[in-house]
Amino acid sequence: MAQSDREGILSTLVLSGVDESREAALERYCRELRFRLAEQTRILADASQELSAEIGRREEAQAALVQAQKLGVLGYLTSGITHDFNNVLQAVRNGYDLLASGNDNPRHHLVIDEGRRAIEHATSLTRRLLTFIRPGGRKLEALSPSSLMAEVEPLLRAVLKGGIKCEFAVAEDVWPIILDRGELETVLINLAVNARDAMPAGGRLLIAARNSPTREVRGVTLADGDYVVLSVQDTGTGMPPEVKARATEAFFTTKEPERGTGLGLAMANDFALRAGGALRIDSAPGSGTTIEVYLPRAAVPAPATAAAETHRGGVILLAEENEATRILAAQTLRALGYRVIEAGNGKAALALSYSVPALDLAIASATLPDGGGGGLAERLRIERPKLPMLFLGQGGTAGDADTLPRPVSPAAIAAAVSARLARRHAFEEREDALSTRMLARLDQPELKGCLALWRRLRGCDPLPRIDHAEALIAERKACHFVAAADCDGGSPRFRLLSVGRDLADRLGRPLEGMFVTGPEDDVVGSLPAAYAQTGRSRLPVYDWLRHKLGDGPATRFDRLILPLSEDGHTVSHLVGIVLFTDFPTDPLEGM
């Protein structure tokens, strides 16, 4: 005890006025000392306990960090290995395709078909690996839960022990969902593995799918709409509240290090949230566990009748670093009547593109050396802005380019090329018809030039970007207007952002901030419905009006409205050129 504490106690005894013997004073002093010693001991014990807990938390965080770093390195290695493995699968598939061509022996075809199925299974495994390390590589598709459960049932039974009875209960009218098949299969397998580990002595596992049209679900907050619920229910040990509260945390696990990473439920929860749904856990010690994954119902339209593939010929640039894949693709395309220019890297492809006056399509590997497929697409479109692109493998970025995952089959190449060129031909035919009609109506050089520039600025997208607005109005800046879409309240309306000086003077009032779309919004000349028509059709609109006020001169009003976009597809802005022509005398008088 400190000297000051001892003096304080003795002072208290002296000032109390109590006449005590020396032994009594010492006894009191000892009791006070023991009390204070016990209090200090308790404080030190609490501090030691808190320090131990903090050390434990830091060790857990450090272990999680090390595990995350390991997974990061593993993901990097897996990405490269997966790419090489897909190339190997491509070569094997090429071999099976060559064996199948011209072979009429049914016994041989049985072996070939079995080999192709094995390749498809291996491709699915690599896609799941890539999905885990690179979520952006998901392949979304409309799925039927009942069909999916039938396909995944053998996989689920394979991971369960013999003492576990596995049952499936799928409603007949369960709604479709749009998801990545590999991701969903992985989630179901992880949940089944967790259930298996929770039933070491065996038990019952029920995997079900049902519709849930209600929004309010106990313990889960969902947006309005219909949901499909996939549930995995076991009769295992269950979770205490403190474990249940942390069950979806990444790297949290109650298993031994060699049996679990703590990522199963975390991945399932992340999967549900990214899909627009939620994950719900119902568990208690001794009562088993039920995991419910809520997924939004897919609004899938009735399947359209597939159009027959047509191949009209043309010149295709093929840039692929894997020789086996390049040979297969080139042979397939030449057999369909295309002229193919082959290159093994981006620089060679760019150089060879200048050897022909025109290209109908470019096919590039997404992992092409010298900048990848996206880099090649950007360089090619400097000279050929409307050139359509098709990527082999994930990772390309070039606007409206399509992507074929590896390994790719001859049938997939043929279908993708046919669909891509069909879209281009339809777009060109629509554009030619539009240009012919529009140009026939335009007799002002300024408007004709503005329309021609708008067409050039589109590149390969349906609409030019808003960045090109300044170029469109450069020649007639005094008579322009720019309006932006405002979708609040339902149908989009367009609010004026800027108006040329001559146009504002002609209309005699400030116009910035006003709407131009509704029937009451006739602020830039007449015919306000033209603005809404441009927004709906994504096509330019031209109109004109001649009017005369009293005995004053007649005036002709010509207006060209051009749609622009922030993403190349959706109308976000309108740019207009308005011309006024005044006649000193009415040219129709006396007629």
KOLLODREN-193086 format. One line per 5 residues: number of its first residue (from 1); for each residue x, y, z of C-alpha. Coordinates in pm, 1 decimal. Layout:
% KOLLODREN-193086
NUM> X,Y,Z ~ ...
This chain:
% KOLLODREN-193086
1> 0.0,0.0,0.0 ~ 127.9,346.9,-76.5 ~ 257.0,573.3,204.7 ~ -22.8,822.2,140.0 ~ -285.4,547.6,183.7
6> -139.9,437.9,514.4 ~ -129.5,798.9,640.0 ~ -489.7,844.6,530.4 ~ -609.5,546.0,729.0 ~ -415.1,648.4,1041.6
11> -549.4,1005.0,1016.6 ~ -900.8,868.5,1000.8 ~ -842.7,669.8,1314.4 ~ -696.9,968.5,1503.4 ~ -964.9,1213.4,1391.3
16> -1249.4,979.3,1474.2 ~ -1207.8,1064.1,1838.7 ~ -1237.1,701.1,1931.2 ~ -1010.1,584.7,2212.5 ~ -894.7,250.6,2089.1
21> -617.3,30.8,2203.3 ~ -314.5,-19.6,1986.2 ~ -423.3,-376.4,1902.4 ~ -768.9,-263.6,1791.6 ~ -622.5,8.7,1571.5
26> -388.0,-239.0,1408.5 ~ -672.8,-485.5,1353.8 ~ -875.9,-217.5,1180.2 ~ -579.1,-117.2,977.3 ~ -528.2,-480.5,862.3
31> -892.5,-519.9,762.4 ~ -872.2,-202.1,553.9 ~ -551.9,-323.8,398.5 ~ -703.3,-660.5,306.6 ~ -1006.3,-489.5,153.7
36> -794.4,-260.6,-59.2 ~ -565.2,-546.0,-161.0 ~ -865.1,-753.9,-270.7 ~ -1002.1,-459.4,-471.0 ~ -668.8,-405.7,-647.6
41> -641.6,-778.8,-715.8 ~ -990.5,-778.0,-874.8 ~ -902.2,-479.4,-1092.1 ~ -580.2,-646.6,-1206.5 ~ -767.0,-972.9,-1278.1
46> -1025.7,-789.1,-1490.0 ~ -751.1,-607.1,-1678.0 ~ -566.0,-934.6,-1734.7 ~ -883.0,-1098.9,-1862.8 ~ -952.8,-809.2,-2101.4
51> -592.6,-815.9,-2219.5 ~ -617.2,-1189.0,-2287.2 ~ -940.1,-1137.6,-2481.7 ~ -781.6,-857.5,-2684.9 ~ -480.3,-1074.6,-2761.0
56> -717.5,-1351.0,-2871.1 ~ -909.7,-1111.7,-3097.2 ~ -589.6,-985.3,-3252.3 ~ -467.0,-1338.8,-3308.8 ~ -796.8,-1424.1,-3478.8
61> -774.1,-1113.7,-3694.9 ~ -413.3,-1194.1,-3783.4 ~ -507.3,-1551.9,-3870.7 ~ -795.1,-1426.6,-4085.7 ~ -560.9,-1182.6,-4259.6
66> -307.5,-1456.6,-4328.4 ~ -587.2,-1679.9,-4456.6 ~ -715.6,-1401.1,-4682.4 ~ -365.5,-1344.7,-4818.4 ~ -331.7,-1715.2,-4884.9
71> -664.7,-1715.9,-5065.1 ~ -555.5,-1412.2,-5265.6 ~ -238.9,-1588.8,-5378.7 ~ -438.7,-1904.4,-5442.2 ~ -685.4,-1704.8,-5651.3
76> -403.6,-1555.7,-5859.3 ~ -252.2,-1897.9,-5919.0 ~ -592.6,-2052.9,-5986.9 ~ -673.3,-1789.9,-6248.6 ~ -360.4,-1869.0,-6446.3
81> -392.8,-2244.8,-6403.9 ~ -759.1,-2232.6,-6505.6 ~ -673.7,-2045.1,-6823.9 ~ -407.0,-2303.1,-6915.9 ~ -637.3,-2589.4,-6819.0
86> -911.7,-2451.0,-7043.9 ~ -664.8,-2445.4,-7331.7 ~ -587.7,-2812.4,-7264.0 ~ -960.9,-2887.1,-7258.4 ~ -996.2,-2699.4,-7584.9
91> -730.2,-2916.3,-7748.4 ~ -898.7,-3233.3,-7618.2 ~ -1234.2,-3111.7,-7744.6 ~ -1082.6,-3035.1,-8084.3 ~ -962.7,-3393.7,-8098.8
96> -1309.0,-3530.0,-8023.0 ~ -1462.1,-3300.1,-8284.0 ~ -1216.2,-3420.6,-8546.8 ~ -1290.3,-3782.8,-8455.3 ~ -1663.4,-3718.2,-8484.7
101> -1644.1,-3556.7,-8827.1 ~ -1701.7,-3814.5,-9098.7 ~ -1726.5,-4102.1,-8849.1 ~ -2045.4,-4307.3,-8884.8 ~ -1956.7,-4581.6,-8636.3
106> -2217.2,-4564.0,-8352.8 ~ -1980.3,-4733.4,-8104.1 ~ -1721.5,-4465.5,-8168.1 ~ -1981.1,-4195.7,-8116.3 ~ -2072.9,-4337.9,-7776.7
111> -1711.0,-4295.2,-7665.5 ~ -1691.3,-3949.0,-7823.4 ~ -2011.4,-3832.6,-7655.8 ~ -1889.6,-3958.8,-7317.8 ~ -1564.9,-3768.8,-7364.4
116> -1751.6,-3451.6,-7455.5 ~ -1964.8,-3482.5,-7141.8 ~ -1649.9,-3518.2,-6932.7 ~ -1514.1,-3200.6,-7092.3 ~ -1836.3,-3015.6,-7011.3
121> -1808.0,-3128.4,-6648.9 ~ -1445.9,-3014.4,-6629.9 ~ -1545.5,-2681.5,-6784.9 ~ -1812.6,-2638.6,-6518.3 ~ -1553.5,-2701.5,-6244.8
126> -1314.2,-2440.1,-6382.0 ~ -1598.7,-2191.7,-6415.9 ~ -1683.9,-2240.2,-6048.2 ~ -1323.5,-2176.7,-5952.2 ~ -1321.4,-1855.2,-6153.5
131> -1654.7,-1753.1,-6004.5 ~ -1510.5,-1789.9,-5652.7 ~ -1198.2,-1581.7,-5722.2 ~ -1353.2,-1339.5,-5974.2 ~ -1727.4,-1282.2,-5914.9
136> -1754.6,-1062.0,-6224.1 ~ -1717.2,-1371.6,-6441.1 ~ -2064.2,-1503.7,-6359.2 ~ -2278.1,-1656.0,-6633.9 ~ -2640.7,-1568.7,-6559.0
141> -2917.9,-1783.6,-6703.1 ~ -3280.7,-1867.2,-6638.9 ~ -3300.3,-2176.1,-6418.9 ~ -3581.4,-2406.5,-6316.9 ~ -3529.1,-2502.8,-5949.9
146> -3689.3,-2841.9,-6006.1 ~ -3454.3,-2925.0,-6295.1 ~ -3156.2,-2788.2,-6103.9 ~ -3235.0,-3003.7,-5798.9 ~ -3255.8,-3313.8,-6018.7
151> -2914.7,-3234.7,-6168.4 ~ -2741.3,-3152.0,-5840.8 ~ -2889.7,-3444.7,-5644.4 ~ -2609.6,-3692.0,-5736.4 ~ -2345.8,-3437.4,-5628.2
156> -2519.0,-3377.7,-5296.3 ~ -2558.3,-3747.9,-5220.4 ~ -2188.3,-3797.9,-5298.4 ~ -2078.8,-3559.8,-5019.4 ~ -2309.2,-3713.6,-4754.9
161> -2228.9,-4005.5,-4529.4 ~ -2414.4,-4333.6,-4540.6 ~ -2589.1,-4265.9,-4210.6 ~ -2760.2,-3951.3,-4341.8 ~ -3096.9,-3982.8,-4514.0
166> -3125.5,-3719.7,-4786.9 ~ -3471.4,-3612.7,-4909.2 ~ -3583.9,-3359.0,-5170.0 ~ -3911.2,-3165.8,-5168.4 ~ -3958.2,-2936.9,-5468.2
171> -4294.7,-2774.1,-5535.2 ~ -4432.6,-2852.4,-5880.8 ~ -4517.2,-2489.0,-5955.6 ~ -4194.3,-2336.8,-5823.4 ~ -4103.0,-2019.7,-6014.5
176> -3790.8,-1978.3,-6230.0 ~ -3487.0,-1781.4,-6113.4 ~ -3199.1,-1610.6,-6298.6 ~ -2860.2,-1700.2,-6150.2 ~ -2521.2,-1848.2,-6223.5
181> -2571.6,-2224.6,-6218.3 ~ -2222.6,-2299.1,-6088.6 ~ -2257.3,-2052.1,-5800.6 ~ -2591.2,-2195.2,-5692.0 ~ -2464.1,-2552.8,-5707.7
186> -2162.7,-2452.0,-5497.2 ~ -2388.8,-2288.4,-5236.3 ~ -2609.7,-2597.1,-5209.3 ~ -2307.3,-2827.7,-5176.6 ~ -2152.3,-2606.9,-4905.7
191> -2479.1,-2605.8,-4709.4 ~ -2506.5,-2983.6,-4743.9 ~ -2148.1,-3025.4,-4619.2 ~ -2222.4,-2806.0,-4315.5 ~ -2531.6,-3014.6,-4242.4
196> -2329.7,-3336.6,-4274.9 ~ -2068.4,-3212.7,-4027.3 ~ -2346.2,-3118.2,-3783.5 ~ -2474.0,-3481.3,-3786.9 ~ -2167.1,-3695.9,-3705.4
201> -2391.3,-3980.6,-3589.4 ~ -2621.6,-3957.6,-3891.5 ~ -2961.1,-3796.6,-3932.8 ~ -3202.2,-3652.4,-4188.0 ~ -3133.8,-3384.0,-4447.3
206> -3422.7,-3217.2,-4630.0 ~ -3352.9,-2997.0,-4933.2 ~ -3659.4,-2810.3,-5056.0 ~ -3772.1,-2539.2,-5297.3 ~ -4097.0,-2343.9,-5272.7
211> -4257.3,-2013.7,-5369.9 ~ -4282.6,-1725.2,-5125.7 ~ -4510.3,-1447.2,-5255.7 ~ -4511.2,-1252.3,-4930.6 ~ -4267.0,-978.1,-4840.0
216> -4271.3,-1010.9,-4463.6 ~ -4062.1,-1305.3,-4349.5 ~ -3951.2,-1348.7,-3991.6 ~ -3593.6,-1232.7,-3949.4 ~ -3547.1,-1121.0,-4312.2
221> -3616.0,-787.2,-4481.4 ~ -3687.3,-812.9,-4854.1 ~ -3798.7,-574.0,-5125.1 ~ -4150.3,-605.6,-5263.2 ~ -4194.8,-895.0,-5502.7
226> -4209.4,-1271.8,-5532.9 ~ -3931.5,-1501.7,-5415.1 ~ -3822.3,-1861.8,-5448.8 ~ -3698.1,-2015.2,-5122.7 ~ -3431.7,-2285.1,-5131.3
231> -3392.3,-2446.3,-4790.2 ~ -3152.0,-2698.9,-4637.2 ~ -3276.3,-2850.5,-4310.1 ~ -3083.3,-3093.5,-4087.7 ~ -3143.6,-3273.9,-3759.8
236> -2796.2,-3199.0,-3627.2 ~ -2660.3,-3036.1,-3314.7 ~ -2786.2,-2684.9,-3393.0 ~ -2621.0,-2354.8,-3307.5 ~ -2619.9,-2155.5,-2985.2
241> -2720.7,-1788.3,-3022.8 ~ -2363.9,-1655.3,-3012.9 ~ -2257.7,-1888.6,-3297.7 ~ -2571.6,-1816.1,-3501.1 ~ -2505.4,-1440.7,-3474.0
246> -2161.9,-1481.3,-3635.3 ~ -2236.6,-1770.3,-3870.6 ~ -2221.7,-1559.4,-4189.5 ~ -1893.7,-1387.2,-4100.6 ~ -1608.4,-1474.9,-4334.0
251> -1354.5,-1714.7,-4173.7 ~ -1569.2,-1770.3,-3864.4 ~ -1592.1,-2141.6,-3791.5 ~ -1631.9,-2376.5,-3496.9 ~ -1468.8,-2663.9,-3685.2
256> -1111.0,-2779.5,-3661.9 ~ -875.0,-2592.0,-3897.3 ~ -833.4,-2895.1,-4124.2 ~ -1211.0,-2939.7,-4162.9 ~ -1337.8,-2592.2,-4244.4
261> -1238.5,-2244.2,-4359.8 ~ -1543.0,-2052.7,-4233.4 ~ -1639.4,-1943.7,-4584.9 ~ -1938.2,-2167.9,-4664.3 ~ -2216.5,-1962.9,-4505.2
266> -2036.5,-1636.2,-4582.6 ~ -2034.6,-1722.3,-4954.5 ~ -2398.8,-1833.8,-4938.8 ~ -2500.8,-1507.3,-4773.1 ~ -2301.5,-1301.3,-5026.0
271> -2457.8,-1500.5,-5310.2 ~ -2810.7,-1432.8,-5183.3 ~ -2747.1,-1060.2,-5132.6 ~ -2594.0,-1016.6,-5480.2 ~ -2896.4,-1191.1,-5629.7
276> -3128.4,-940.6,-5460.6 ~ -3246.5,-1178.8,-5191.4 ~ -3143.6,-1278.1,-4839.8 ~ -3028.5,-1568.4,-4624.5 ~ -3211.1,-1673.2,-4306.1
281> -3085.4,-1907.8,-4033.0 ~ -3319.2,-2086.4,-3792.0 ~ -3125.4,-2290.9,-3537.6 ~ -3109.1,-2383.1,-3170.1 ~ -2896.3,-2630.9,-2972.4
286> -3037.7,-2980.9,-3004.5 ~ -3305.6,-2873.7,-3258.0 ~ -3110.3,-2883.2,-3583.2 ~ -3058.5,-2604.0,-3833.4 ~ -3256.6,-2470.5,-4128.4
291> -3087.3,-2241.9,-4382.2 ~ -3325.4,-2058.8,-4617.3 ~ -3199.5,-1873.7,-4925.0 ~ -3451.2,-1624.8,-5067.1 ~ -3401.4,-1554.6,-5439.1
296> -3608.9,-1316.3,-5655.5 ~ -3854.2,-1468.7,-5897.3 ~ -3741.5,-1428.0,-6259.5 ~ -3974.9,-1252.1,-6499.8 ~ -3886.3,-1479.5,-6789.8
301> -4082.1,-1415.5,-7111.8 ~ -4210.2,-1697.3,-7325.3 ~ -3918.0,-1843.2,-7521.8 ~ -3903.3,-1708.2,-7874.1 ~ -3871.9,-1939.4,-8169.9
306> -3505.1,-1966.3,-8253.2 ~ -3416.2,-1826.5,-8590.7 ~ -3224.0,-2046.0,-8826.0 ~ -2856.5,-1969.5,-8849.8 ~ -2757.9,-1790.2,-9166.6
311> -2405.9,-1727.8,-9283.6 ~ -2369.4,-1464.5,-9555.0 ~ -1993.0,-1484.9,-9584.4 ~ -1752.6,-1201.4,-9519.0 ~ -1406.5,-1126.8,-9379.9
316> -1328.9,-1216.1,-9017.4 ~ -1015.4,-1124.9,-8823.7 ~ -927.6,-1403.2,-8575.8 ~ -675.8,-1320.4,-8299.6 ~ -606.6,-1612.3,-8064.9
321> -279.5,-1700.4,-7889.0 ~ -362.6,-2070.6,-7846.6 ~ -278.4,-2242.7,-8173.3 ~ -518.4,-2536.3,-8129.3 ~ -811.4,-2305.5,-8059.5
326> -718.2,-2077.4,-8348.8 ~ -696.8,-2368.7,-8595.0 ~ -1035.5,-2505.3,-8484.3 ~ -1207.0,-2166.0,-8509.0 ~ -1049.8,-2087.6,-8847.1
331> -1149.2,-2424.3,-8993.5 ~ -1504.4,-2384.1,-8865.4 ~ -1540.6,-2034.8,-9011.7 ~ -1388.5,-2125.4,-9348.9 ~ -1625.2,-2422.5,-9374.2
336> -1912.1,-2174.7,-9331.5 ~ -1789.1,-1962.0,-9620.7 ~ -1596.7,-1686.9,-9440.2 ~ -1254.6,-1553.9,-9529.9 ~ -1042.2,-1573.5,-9214.9
341> -732.1,-1369.0,-9130.1 ~ -540.5,-1538.5,-8845.6 ~ -309.7,-1374.5,-8590.5 ~ -142.6,-1503.2,-8274.8 ~ -120.6,-1172.2,-8086.7
346> -265.2,-821.7,-8080.1 ~ 13.3,-648.3,-8273.2 ~ -3.5,-897.7,-8558.8 ~ -383.0,-874.0,-8568.2 ~ -371.9,-494.5,-8588.6
351> -113.5,-504.7,-8868.1 ~ -306.7,-766.7,-9066.1 ~ -629.2,-567.5,-9034.8 ~ -481.2,-312.9,-9277.6 ~ -434.3,-582.2,-9544.3
356> -805.0,-582.8,-9632.7 ~ -1029.4,-289.1,-9721.4 ~ -1315.1,-406.9,-9498.9 ~ -1377.7,-634.4,-9200.2 ~ -1716.2,-779.6,-9108.8
361> -1620.4,-914.8,-8764.9 ~ -1322.4,-946.9,-8530.3 ~ -1284.8,-1244.2,-8295.3 ~ -1023.2,-1203.2,-8021.4 ~ -904.3,-1392.7,-7716.7
366> -984.2,-1199.3,-7400.3 ~ -634.0,-1285.5,-7269.8 ~ -454.1,-1193.3,-7590.9 ~ -94.2,-1072.6,-7547.1 ~ -32.2,-700.1,-7605.0
371> -331.5,-559.7,-7418.3 ~ -590.7,-836.8,-7431.1 ~ -897.1,-855.3,-7651.9 ~ -1036.6,-530.6,-7513.2 ~ -718.6,-341.5,-7604.0
376> -726.1,-480.7,-7957.3 ~ -1091.9,-382.9,-7992.7 ~ -1014.2,-23.4,-7895.1 ~ -732.4,1.0,-8149.9 ~ -935.1,-158.8,-8429.3
381> -1229.5,71.4,-8370.1 ~ -1017.6,382.3,-8414.2 ~ -1021.0,310.0,-8790.3 ~ -1341.4,100.6,-8797.5 ~ -1577.8,240.7,-8530.9
386> -1864.5,8.7,-8629.2 ~ -1664.3,-314.0,-8628.7 ~ -1846.6,-580.1,-8422.1 ~ -1639.0,-786.7,-8176.3 ~ -1660.3,-1137.8,-8036.1
391> -1440.8,-1248.7,-7742.7 ~ -1318.5,-1598.3,-7659.0 ~ -1296.0,-1638.8,-7281.5 ~ -1383.2,-1404.7,-6996.2 ~ -1233.0,-1063.7,-6942.2
396> -1297.4,-863.1,-7259.0 ~ -1448.7,-515.1,-7241.3 ~ -1567.2,-352.2,-7560.8 ~ -1920.4,-214.0,-7542.9 ~ -2160.0,-453.4,-7711.4
401> -1909.9,-734.6,-7770.3 ~ -2030.6,-1091.0,-7709.3 ~ -1827.1,-1346.3,-7512.3 ~ -1784.6,-1720.5,-7560.8 ~ -1650.4,-1907.3,-7252.7
406> -1376.0,-2162.7,-7305.7 ~ -1352.8,-2434.3,-7417.2 ~ -1552.7,-2336.1,-7723.7 ~ -1711.6,-2579.5,-7966.3 ~ -1749.5,-2537.4,-8344.6
411> -2127.2,-2518.3,-8301.3 ~ -2094.0,-2239.8,-8044.6 ~ -1859.7,-2043.2,-8272.1 ~ -2095.1,-2081.0,-8567.5 ~ -2401.4,-1975.0,-8365.7
416> -2226.9,-1674.5,-8209.2 ~ -2090.8,-1547.4,-8541.5 ~ -2428.3,-1589.8,-8709.7 ~ -2611.6,-1403.6,-8430.2 ~ -2353.3,-1124.0,-8414.1
421> -2354.0,-1058.8,-8787.8 ~ -2733.0,-1086.4,-8804.1 ~ -2761.1,-807.2,-8546.8 ~ -2520.4,-596.1,-8748.3 ~ -2708.8,-649.3,-9075.2
426> -3042.6,-568.6,-8908.9 ~ -2892.9,-252.9,-8760.0 ~ -2749.9,-144.1,-9096.2 ~ -3077.2,-209.7,-9278.5 ~ -3268.2,-6.9,-9020.6
431> -3009.7,269.3,-9040.7 ~ -3022.2,280.8,-9422.2 ~ -3401.9,306.8,-9421.5 ~ -3389.7,582.4,-9160.1 ~ -3122.8,777.7,-9346.8
436> -3305.0,755.9,-9677.4 ~ -3632.6,886.1,-9536.4 ~ -3475.4,1151.6,-9317.5 ~ -3234.4,1289.7,-9576.2 ~ -3514.1,1311.7,-9831.3
441> -3698.2,1548.5,-9597.9 ~ -3400.5,1765.0,-9500.8 ~ -3318.9,2051.3,-9735.8 ~ -3100.3,2262.1,-9501.3 ~ -2725.6,2182.9,-9526.3
446> -2679.4,2253.3,-9153.5 ~ -2932.2,1987.7,-9051.2 ~ -2807.0,1734.7,-9305.8 ~ -2452.1,1775.6,-9179.3 ~ -2564.7,1742.4,-8816.9
451> -2752.4,1418.1,-8891.8 ~ -2454.2,1272.4,-9079.4 ~ -2225.4,1354.9,-8785.4 ~ -2470.2,1194.4,-8540.2 ~ -2458.3,872.4,-8744.1
456> -2078.3,866.7,-8749.3 ~ -2048.7,932.6,-8377.2 ~ -2252.7,623.3,-8285.8 ~ -1970.3,385.5,-8367.4 ~ -2098.1,37.3,-8293.3
461> -2353.5,150.0,-8034.2 ~ -2717.6,236.1,-8107.5 ~ -2664.8,591.6,-7978.1 ~ -2376.6,840.6,-7957.9 ~ -2246.5,927.8,-7611.3
466> -2341.1,1253.3,-7440.0 ~ -1973.2,1354.3,-7464.7 ~ -2035.5,1426.6,-7835.0 ~ -2302.1,1691.5,-7771.9 ~ -2053.4,1977.2,-7816.0
471> -1943.7,1847.0,-8157.8 ~ -2304.3,1819.0,-8277.2 ~ -2393.2,2178.2,-8194.5 ~ -2058.7,2337.1,-8284.9 ~ -2176.4,2478.0,-8619.9
476> -2511.3,2608.9,-8493.4 ~ -2438.8,2689.3,-8129.6 ~ -2665.1,2994.4,-8123.7 ~ -2969.2,2788.8,-8227.8 ~ -2924.2,2473.3,-8021.6
481> -3078.1,2321.9,-7711.7 ~ -2970.0,2034.9,-7484.8 ~ -3220.6,1854.9,-7260.8 ~ -3166.8,1580.3,-7001.6 ~ -3407.3,1298.4,-6914.8
486> -3590.5,1324.3,-6582.8 ~ -3766.5,996.2,-6498.5 ~ -3920.1,1101.5,-6165.3 ~ -4288.3,1031.1,-6159.5 ~ -4313.8,769.6,-6436.2
491> -4261.2,842.6,-6806.9 ~ -3938.1,1031.2,-6878.5 ~ -3957.9,1403.3,-6938.2 ~ -3677.9,1620.5,-7065.3 ~ -3553.3,1927.2,-6882.7
496> -3360.2,2194.4,-7071.5 ~ -2997.0,2226.4,-6964.3 ~ -2879.2,2486.1,-7215.3 ~ -3036.3,2696.4,-7491.8 ~ -2861.8,2895.0,-7766.3
501> -2873.0,3274.1,-7754.4 ~ -3064.5,3322.7,-8081.9 ~ -3321.7,3060.1,-7985.2 ~ -3379.8,3216.4,-7642.3 ~ -3414.2,3563.8,-7797.6
506> -3661.3,3434.1,-8052.9 ~ -3885.3,3276.0,-7787.5 ~ -3850.2,3578.7,-7560.8 ~ -3805.3,3411.3,-7221.4 ~ -3543.8,3218.0,-7020.3
511> -3577.5,2846.2,-7084.0 ~ -3308.9,2666.1,-6880.5 ~ -3466.7,2433.7,-6625.6 ~ -3802.3,2409.1,-6803.7 ~ -3952.1,2082.9,-6932.3
516> -4016.8,2023.0,-7301.9 ~ -4202.5,1690.4,-7303.1 ~ -4555.4,1714.4,-7163.3 ~ -4852.2,1857.6,-7353.4 ~ -4826.3,2175.4,-7149.1
521> -4448.6,2210.2,-7204.1 ~ -4444.1,2370.9,-7549.9 ~ -4137.9,2586.7,-7493.4 ~ -3906.1,2519.0,-7788.5 ~ -4127.2,2587.8,-8085.1
526> -4427.0,2368.8,-8148.0 ~ -4508.2,1996.3,-8161.9 ~ -4394.6,1894.7,-7808.4 ~ -4475.0,1523.4,-7866.4 ~ -4162.5,1498.5,-8084.6
531> -3938.9,1500.1,-7775.9 ~ -4114.2,1201.4,-7621.0 ~ -4110.2,1023.1,-7957.6 ~ -3733.3,1065.3,-7980.5 ~ -3690.8,929.6,-7627.7
536> -3906.7,623.3,-7700.7 ~ -3778.2,532.8,-8046.6 ~ -3409.7,626.5,-7994.0 ~ -3424.1,773.1,-8346.7 ~ -3381.1,1131.5,-8471.2
541> -3697.1,1329.9,-8533.2 ~ -3733.6,1614.8,-8783.5 ~ -4036.4,1841.4,-8808.6 ~ -4117.0,2185.7,-8941.4 ~ -4394.5,2438.0,-8907.7
546> -4483.1,2754.1,-9092.3 ~ -4684.5,3018.0,-8910.1 ~ -4786.2,3380.7,-8941.2 ~ -4900.4,3618.9,-8668.4 ~ -5147.0,3883.8,-8788.5
551> -5011.7,4097.4,-9066.8 ~ -4648.9,4021.9,-8977.9 ~ -4407.6,3823.4,-9192.2 ~ -4439.0,3446.1,-9222.4 ~ -4182.4,3235.8,-9037.3
556> -4073.7,2879.3,-9102.3 ~ -3956.2,2671.8,-8805.4 ~ -3730.1,2364.2,-8871.3 ~ -3622.7,2138.9,-8585.7 ~ -3395.1,1832.2,-8574.0
561> -3391.9,1637.1,-8243.8 ~ -3111.1,1386.3,-8187.9 ~ -3098.4,1132.0,-7900.9 ~ -2778.3,1083.0,-7699.1 ~ -2686.9,837.1,-7426.9
566> -2460.1,795.0,-7126.4 ~ -2412.5,422.1,-7193.7 ~ -2466.2,398.3,-7570.6 ~ -2807.0,229.9,-7536.5 ~ -3055.0,427.1,-7322.4
571> -3163.0,779.4,-7416.4 ~ -3038.1,1014.6,-7146.3 ~ -3020.8,1347.8,-7335.3 ~ -3161.8,1521.6,-7641.1 ~ -2973.1,1764.9,-7859.5
576> -3169.8,1985.5,-8095.5 ~ -3097.4,2232.2,-8374.4 ~ -3373.4,2482.5,-8445.6 ~ -3368.7,2705.4,-8754.8 ~ -3602.6,2999.6,-8815.7
581> -3653.3,3141.4,-9165.4 ~ -3837.0,3473.2,-9192.8 ~ -4008.6,3572.1,-9517.3 ~ -4037.7,3947.4,-9586.9 ~ -4371.5,3878.9,-9751.0
586> -4585.6,3570.5,-9740.8 ~ -4467.4,3357.7,-10034.3 ~ -4815.1,3202.3,-10061.6 ~ -4997.9,3530.1,-10099.2 ~ -5152.6,3572.1,-10440.8
591> -5145.0,3200.0,-10511.6
